[in-house]
Amino acid sequence: MKIYGPSFSPFVSRVRAALHHKGVAYEQELPPGGSTRSEDYLRINPIGKVPAMVDGGVTLPESEVICEYIEEKFPQKPLLPADLAARGRVRLINRVGDIYIVVPMFSLFPQLNPVTRQKALSDTGLAGTRSGLALLEGFMEGEEFAVGGELTLADCAIPPILFFVHYIMSHFGDSEPLAGYPKLDAYWWNMSKHQICGRILDDMDTTFKAMLAARAS
Ligand SMILES: N[C@@H](CCC(=O)N[C@@H](CS)C(=O)NCC(=O)O)C(=O)O
């Protein structure tokens, strides 16, 4: 199996967490042509985003779709609970992360530089991100795992998103962006020490810093 995309991407990280948990070997490559918009990469993933997965004759974009494929293809060490309602809660948490946190949060990327920042746009992005975090806080079941007492696909997806919550919100003077969300705050610290998720977060940190340093030089 091959995964396209860098380890600092929260969406690549979510797929890597699932593969590491299940002990599935994989190759990881950056998009051919050095860009998600290269012709070669668009042939693999017409959406033009990372990750993409190629597994034999199967090619899939979209991290959540890839994670569900991995879960079904490799049923060992399940990442979806046996209980139907709990599976619904895992998917709900991931949807809240993808739609109600990531979308407003990523709208803040063009606003990171205070010199060129447009206040109205950053206020909207900040308010949206915080209301997404409040929703997530409400849906989180515990402080150790998002749902139930074991690692699930929600724990593959949410910690990498929280990594970027810290990075982005710090540019707006909010160095403790989870302080108002006690469950999420405790969960973040627990996940950063978790055997699999902690390693994925460390990989994000290392590769993200390297990317920023390369961009600055
Ligand atoms: N919904 C997609 C989101 C993927 C995504 O936004 N990836 C970003 C990197 S973190 C990307 O590829 N951006 C490049 C671009 O938009 O050109 C998923 O879950 O896979």
The ligand as a Tripos MOL2 file, in Angstrom:
@<TRIPOS>MOLECULE
LIG
   20    19     1     0     0
SMALL
NO_CHARGES

@<TRIPOS>ATOM
      1 N1        -10.9790   16.2750    3.0840 N.3       1 LIG1
      2 C1         -9.6090   15.9770    2.7050 C.3       1 LIG1
      3 C2         -8.7380   17.1650    3.0870 C.3       1 LIG1
      4 C3         -7.3230   17.0240    2.5720 C.3       1 LIG1
      5 C4         -6.5480   18.3330    2.6160 C.2       1 LIG1
      6 O1         -7.1010   19.4400    2.7890 O.2       1 LIG1
      7 N2         -5.2330   18.2230    2.4350 N.am      1 LIG1
      8 C5         -4.3970   19.3970    2.3500 C.3       1 LIG1
      9 C6         -3.1130   19.2090    3.1770 C.3       1 LIG1
     10 S1         -3.3710   19.1720    4.8920 S.3       1 LIG1
     11 C7         -3.9260   19.5640    0.9270 C.2       1 LIG1
     12 O2         -3.6750   18.5900    0.2360 O.2       1 LIG1
     13 N3         -3.7830   20.8020    0.4760 N.am      1 LIG1
     14 C8         -3.1820   21.0670   -0.7930 C.3       1 LIG1
     15 C9         -4.0570   21.8450   -1.6690 C.2       1 LIG1
     16 O3         -5.1800   22.1790   -1.2550 O.co2     1 LIG1
     17 O4         -3.5820   22.1110   -2.7720 O.co2     1 LIG1
     18 C10        -9.1640   14.7100    3.4170 C.2       1 LIG1
     19 O5         -9.7090   14.3730    4.4700 O.co2     1 LIG1
     20 O6         -8.3120   13.9880    2.8640 O.co2     1 LIG1
@<TRIPOS>BOND
     1     1     2 1
     2     2     3 1
     3     2    18 1
     4     3     4 1
     5     4     5 1
     6     5     6 2
     7     5     7 1
     8     7     8 1
     9     8     9 1
    10     8    11 1
    11     9    10 1
    12    11    12 2
    13    11    13 1
    14    13    14 1
    15    14    15 1
    16    15    16 2
    17    15    17 1
    18    18    19 2
    19    18    20 1
@<TRIPOS>SUBSTRUCTURE
     1 LIG1         1 GROUP 0 **** ****
